Amino acid sequence: MPQSASSGQTRSIDVGISNARYPETVQVQLYRDDTLHRDAHAVGAGTDRRPDDLVRLHLHVHGDDAALGKVTFEAVATLVGARDALLSDNTAIALPTKVSK
């Protein structure tokens, strides 16, 4: 996660995927914590099939983020076409990104 960003910028976010057993298709959703509306909404998605890799997502930083001074993101990984034995390790919440105008 970037430590800082400016309003109007597009930044890349790399979400690490680790699986020591075998290749699986993994869908990663990136959610923005929207404090103004007390909600989280999806801002990006990506899919990967390799056991240990990164999914690169891109996000656009908004003026509302600059007004708050920060934005927080949550990444959620979901297996596609398979059952996941341990769902609790599929979510990561990043430290807030400082946003300036």
Sequence and secondary structure as in RCSB ss.txt:
>XXXX:A:sequence
MPQSASSGQTRSIDVGISNARYPETVQVQLYRDDTLHRDAHAVGAGTDRRPDDLVRLHLHVHGDDAALGKVTFEA
VATLVGARDALLSDNTAIALPTKVSK
>XXXX:A:secstr
  SEEETT EEEEEEEEE SS    EEEEEEEEEGGGTEEEEEEEEEE SSEEEEEEEEE  HHHHHHTEE EEE
EEEESSS  S GGGSEEE   EEEE 
